[in-house]
Amino acid sequence: MDRFSLSQINPAFFTSFVRELGVAGIIDISFMSMILYAVFIWFKRRRAFFVLAGIAIIGAIYLVAHQFKLVLTSFVLQSFFAVILVAILIIFQEELKYFFEQVAVWSLNRKFRMKSRSYEPPKAVDVLVDTLDSLARDRIGALLVLKGKAPIDRHLTGGFDLNGDISVPLLKSIFDPHSVGHDGAVVVDADRVVRFGCQLPLSREFSRSGRGGMRHAAAMGLSELSDALCIVVSEESGKVSVASNGQITAMGAGGEIGQLRSLLVKFYTELEPPRRRRFLRDLLFKNYREKILAVLITLGLWYMVVHETRIVHETFVLSVEYTTPSAELYVDSVEPKEVRVTFSGPRHAFQLLDPNEIRAVLKLYNYSEGTWSVTLSEANITTPPDTVLEDIDPAMVLVEIEKK
């Protein structure tokens, strides 16, 4: 057997494919691929990628079943889609709220976004490191929330508005054991202390907070629901722990507090990264698997939704069949013996069609002896599902009936 090579592929296939795709199709696929890529990355960061993959697998099974006309499977999956939709809304209610909040944030103009982030990261970093180092050495419990890009107000309860410049004396006075709001969380937005004495939602996976107390559970809880960075100082051990994306890490006390500086610099830098360089770097050198998956799924969807649903015309050559007129008569001849029948319909309607199922039948029950001109119509042709009969050539046949 000859070895297969790319030269054996018919170039006309690619030419017709590109012609059908067109400029609009390329833009459509590119745009949809970027949307899917963004969704994959978002679910990946929210640690819900496997749930999304499960839903995608069910959707793929439904599309395959629908394509191959597996009626029972398609019916069952279609009946459960409404249930699946409700389940998605329940499972991802927090994630969906976060997503729409992000849409609202990024809908604001660039000028407003730049104004809302006009801070100097080194100042905030130095103040936070000095404060946390002092609190850890004195073993004074504390919980700080560094606001990310996502709004977090709906997750906070109680507390007092402040909106003051961040400083070591201010933070230490808030966490002084004799202060009214020392048990709550302090919210820091850029270089401003916007709120203190707040209560945070507790983690849904409290056991992962280790031996930590309520502060650790609250820090994990908020990090599970937003992109905020939560920092906890344990009053029992003096250790500093950092919660981010639902994970909490102990930074240690004393000499290990230096680890915190690098983490804070990274956090503040990611809030306002060099947009163009970061975008190009991520676009070119990161998340290859998600990019390939997004493009493949988009191509599959385009094939199923666009390519397979486009209207095409198919012509079949059918032998003219007939019924017996009566017990005393028989059909001596039919001219012509074959007709060309053309149907129109979506491309998928012809994919699994068996041409033998299409028949042209003359119904001669009431005909008597003689030569007859019979006009073929839709009543004489077996029309495939989801198609329309467009033409019969020739539309008339001559039938000669004689006595036995």
C-alpha positions in Angstrom: 0.0 0.0 0.0 1.3 3.4 -0.9 2.2 5.7 1.9 -0.2 8.7 2.5 1.2 12.1 1.8 -0.1 15.6 1.9 0.2 15.9 -1.8 -2.6 13.3 -2.2 -5.1 15.7 -0.5 -7.3 17.4 -3.1 -6.5 21.1 -3.0 -10.0 21.8 -4.3 -11.3 20.9 -0.9 -9.3 23.6 0.9 -10.2 26.1 -1.9 -13.9 25.4 -1.5 -13.6 25.5 2.3 -11.8 28.9 2.4 -14.2 30.2 -0.2 -17.2 29.2 1.9 -15.5 30.5 5.1 -14.9 34.0 3.6 -13.6 37.0 5.5 -16.7 37.2 7.7 -16.3 33.6 8.7 -12.7 34.1 9.6 -13.6 37.1 11.8 -16.5 35.2 13.3 -14.3 32.2 14.2 -11.5 34.4 15.6 -13.9 36.5 17.7 -15.7 33.4 19.1 -12.3 31.7 19.8 -11.2 34.7 21.8 -14.5 34.6 23.8 -14.1 30.8 24.5 -10.5 31.3 25.4 -11.4 34.0 27.9 -14.2 31.8 29.4 -11.7 28.9 29.7 -9.1 31.0 31.5 -11.8 32.5 33.8 -13.1 29.1 34.8 -9.5 27.8 35.2 -8.7 30.7 37.6 -12.0 30.1 39.4 -11.1 26.4 39.8 -14.2 25.3 38.0 -12.7 24.1 34.8 -13.6 20.4 35.3 -17.2 21.3 35.8 -17.2 23.3 32.6 -15.5 20.4 30.9 -18.3 18.1 32.0 -20.9 20.4 30.7 -19.0 20.7 27.4 -18.8 16.9 27.1 -22.6 16.6 27.6 -23.1 19.3 24.9 -20.7 17.5 22.5 -22.6 14.2 23.0 -25.9 16.0 22.2 -24.5 17.5 19.0 -23.1 14.1 17.9 -26.4 12.4 18.7 -28.3 15.1 16.8 -25.9 14.9 13.8 -26.3 11.1 13.5 -30.0 11.3 14.2 -30.0 9.3 17.5 -33.5 10.3 18.3 -33.7 8.8 21.8 -30.4 10.2 23.0 -31.1 13.6 21.5 -34.6 13.7 23.1 -33.3 12.8 26.6 -30.4 15.2 26.5 -32.6 18.0 25.2 -35.1 17.4 27.9 -32.4 17.7 30.5 -30.9 20.9 29.1 -33.4 23.1 31.1 -32.4 21.2 34.3 -28.7 21.6 33.4 -29.2 25.4 32.9 -30.7 25.7 36.3 -27.9 23.7 37.8 -25.3 25.9 36.1 -27.0 29.0 37.6 -27.0 27.4 41.1 -23.4 26.0 40.9 -21.9 29.1 39.4 -24.0 31.8 41.0 -21.0 33.5 42.6 -18.8 33.0 39.5 -21.6 34.5 37.3 -21.9 37.5 39.6 -18.2 38.0 39.5 -18.2 37.7 35.7 -20.9 40.3 35.2 -19.2 42.6 37.7 -16.0 42.3 35.5 -18.0 43.1 32.4 -19.3 46.3 34.2 -15.9 47.3 35.3 -14.3 46.9 31.9 -17.2 48.7 30.3 -16.0 51.9 32.0 -13.8 54.2 30.0 -10.0 54.0 30.2 -9.7 57.4 31.8 -11.9 56.3 34.8 -10.1 53.1 35.2 -6.7 54.9 35.3 -8.1 57.4 37.8 -9.3 54.6 40.1 -5.8 53.1 40.1 -3.7 56.2 40.6 -1.5 54.9 43.4 2.2 54.2 44.1 2.7 50.5 44.9 6.0 51.0 46.7 4.4 53.2 49.3 1.6 50.7 50.0 4.0 47.8 50.0 6.4 49.4 52.5 3.6 50.4 54.9 2.0 47.0 54.8 5.2 45.1 55.3 6.2 47.3 58.3 2.8 47.1 59.8 2.5 43.3 59.4 6.1 42.8 60.7 5.3 44.8 63.8 1.9 43.1 64.4 3.5 39.6 64.0 6.3 40.3 66.4 3.8 41.7 69.0 1.4 38.8 68.2 -1.5 41.1 67.6 -4.2 39.5 65.5 -5.1 41.2 62.2 -7.0 40.7 59.0 -6.3 42.9 55.9 -8.1 42.8 52.6 -6.2 44.3 49.6 -8.9 45.0 47.0 -8.2 43.6 43.5 -10.0 44.5 40.3 -13.4 43.0 41.2 -15.9 44.8 43.4 -16.2 43.2 46.9 -18.7 45.5 48.6 -21.5 42.9 48.4 -19.3 40.4 50.3 -18.7 42.8 53.2 -21.1 43.3 56.1 -20.9 45.8 59.0 -17.8 47.9 59.6 -17.1 51.6 59.4 -16.1 53.8 56.4 -12.8 55.6 56.7 -11.2 56.5 53.3 -7.9 57.6 54.8 -4.3 57.5 53.6 -2.6 54.2 54.4 0.1 54.5 57.2 1.6 52.3 59.8 0.2 54.3 62.8 -3.3 54.2 61.3 -3.3 50.4 60.7 -1.7 49.7 64.1 -4.3 51.8 65.9 -7.1 50.0 64.1 -5.8 46.6 65.2 -5.0 47.7 68.7 -6.9 45.2 71.0 -8.7 48.1 72.6 -10.0 49.5 69.3 -13.6 49.1 68.4 -13.0 47.4 65.0 -9.9 45.4 65.8 -11.7 42.1 65.3 -12.9 42.9 61.9 -11.2 43.2 58.5 -9.5 46.3 57.1 -10.1 47.0 53.4 -7.3 48.6 51.5 -7.9 50.0 48.0 -4.6 51.1 46.4 -3.1 53.5 49.0 -6.3 54.2 50.8 -7.8 52.5 53.9 -11.5 52.6 52.8 -13.2 50.6 55.5 -12.4 48.7 58.8 -14.2 46.4 61.2 -15.9 44.5 58.4 -17.2 40.9 58.5 -16.2 38.6 55.7 -17.9 35.5 54.4 -16.5 32.2 55.8 -14.8 29.7 53.6 -17.0 26.9 52.1 -14.0 24.6 52.7 -13.1 25.5 56.3 -10.9 22.5 56.8 -8.4 23.8 54.2 -7.6 26.7 56.4 -5.5 24.3 58.6 -5.3 25.2 62.3 -6.3 28.8 61.7 -9.3 30.4 63.4 -12.1 32.5 62.2 -9.8 35.1 60.6 -8.2 32.4 58.4 -11.6 31.1 57.4 -12.8 34.6 56.6 -9.7 35.3 54.5 -10.2 32.1 52.5 -13.9 32.8 52.1 -13.4 36.2 50.5 -10.5 34.9 48.3 -12.8 32.2 47.0 -15.3 34.8 45.9 -13.1 37.5 44.5 -9.5 38.4 43.3 -8.8 40.2 46.6 -5.6 39.4 48.5 -6.3 38.6 52.2 -3.6 38.8 54.8 -3.9 37.3 58.3 -1.7 37.7 61.4 -2.2 35.0 64.0 -2.3 36.3 67.6 -1.4 32.8 68.9 1.7 32.1 66.8 2.5 35.5 65.2 2.6 33.9 61.8 1.5 35.8 58.7 -0.7 33.9 56.2 -1.9 35.0 52.8 -5.1 33.9 51.1 -5.5 34.1 47.3 -7.8 32.3 44.9 -9.1 30.1 47.6 -5.7 29.0 48.8 -4.0 30.1 52.1 -0.3 30.0 52.6 1.6 30.6 55.9 4.5 33.1 55.3 6.0 32.6 58.7 7.1 35.1 61.3 10.2 37.2 61.9 12.8 36.6 59.2 10.4 35.1 56.7 8.3 38.2 56.6 10.5 39.3 53.6 8.6 36.8 51.4 5.6 39.1 51.8 7.2 42.0 50.1 7.7 40.1 46.8 4.2 38.8 47.0 2.7 42.3 47.5 4.8 43.8 44.8 3.6 41.1 42.4 0.0 41.7 43.5 0.1 45.5 42.9 2.0 45.1 39.7 -0.7 42.7 38.3 -3.4 45.3 39.1 -1.9 47.7 36.6 0.5 45.7 34.4 2.2 47.1 31.3 -1.0 46.4 29.3 0.4 46.0 25.8 3.5 44.0 26.7 1.5 41.7 29.1 -1.3 41.2 26.6 1.1 40.2 23.8 3.1 38.0 26.1 0.1 36.1 27.3 -1.3 35.9 23.8 1.8 34.5 22.3 3.5 32.4 25.0 0.9 31.2 27.5 -2.1 28.9 27.8 -1.5 27.0 24.6 -3.8 24.2 25.5 -6.7 26.5 26.2 -6.0 28.4 22.9 -6.0 25.2 20.8 -9.1 23.9 22.6 -11.0 27.2 22.0 -10.1 27.2 18.2 -11.0 23.5 17.8 -14.4 23.9 19.6 -15.1 27.1 17.5 -14.3 25.3 14.3 -16.5 22.4 15.4 -19.4 24.8 16.2 -18.9 26.6 12.9 -19.0 23.3 11.0 -22.2 22.2 12.9 -24.0 25.5 13.1 -23.0 27.3 9.9 -21.5 24.8 7.4 -24.0 22.0 8.0 -27.1 24.3 8.0 -26.4 26.0 4.8 -28.9 25.3 2.0 -27.6 23.1 -0.8 -29.1 21.4 -3.7 -28.8 17.6 -4.4 -30.0 15.7 -7.5 -30.8 12.0 -7.6 -31.5 9.8 -10.5 -34.6 7.6 -9.7 -36.0 4.6 -11.5 -39.8 5.1 -12.1 -41.8 2.6 -10.2 -45.5 2.0 -10.4 -48.5 0.2 -8.8 -50.6 -2.4 -10.6 -53.8 -0.8 -12.1 -56.1 -3.8 -11.4 -56.2 -7.6 -11.6 -57.1 -7.5 -15.3 -54.6 -4.9 -16.4 -50.8 -4.6 -16.5 -48.3 -1.9 -17.3 -46.7 -2.6 -20.7 -44.2 0.3 -20.7 -43.1 3.5 -18.9 -41.1 6.1 -20.8 -38.7 7.4 -19.6 -37.7 4.8 -17.1 -35.7 7.2 -15.0 -36.2 10.8 -13.8 -33.8 13.3 -12.2 -35.1 14.7 -8.9 -33.6 17.8 -7.1 -34.1 18.6 -3.5 -32.9 21.6 -1.4 -32.2 21.6 2.3 -29.5 22.0 4.9 -26.3 20.1 4.2 -26.7 17.9 7.3 -30.0 16.6 5.9 -28.1 14.8 3.1 -25.1 13.6 5.2 -26.6 10.3 6.4 -29.3 10.0 3.7 -29.6 6.6 2.0 -30.4 7.3 -1.7 -32.3 4.0 -1.9 -34.9 5.5 0.4 -35.9 8.0 -2.2 -38.4 6.6 -4.7 -40.5 7.8 -7.6 -43.8 5.9 -7.6 -46.7 6.2 -10.1 -50.0 5.4 -8.4 -52.1 3.8 -11.2 -55.0 2.3 -9.2 -57.7 4.1 -11.1 -56.2 4.0 -14.6 -57.8 2.0 -17.4 -56.5 0.5 -20.6 -54.6 2.9 -23.0 -51.7 5.3 -23.2 -51.5 7.9 -20.5 -49.4 11.0 -19.8 -48.8 11.1 -16.1 -47.5 14.2 -14.4 -45.1 13.6 -11.5 -45.6 15.7 -8.4 -44.6 15.8 -4.8 -47.2 13.1 -4.1 -45.1 10.7 -6.2 -41.7 11.4 -4.7 -40.4 10.3 -1.3 -39.1 13.5 0.1 -36.3 13.2 2.7 -36.8 14.9 6.1 -35.9 18.6 6.3 -35.8 19.0 2.5 -37.9 20.6 -0.2 -38.6 19.1 -3.6 -37.4 21.6 -6.1 -37.5 20.0 -9.6 -38.5 16.8 -11.4 -37.0 16.2 -14.9 -38.9 15.2 -16.9 -42.1 16.0 -15.0 -44.2 13.9 -17.3 -44.0 10.2 -18.3 -45.9 8.1 -20.8 -47.5 4.9 -19.4 -49.1 2.2 -21.6 -51.6 0.0 -19.9 -53.0 -3.2 -21.5 -55.3 -6.0 -20.7 -53.8 -9.3 -19.6 
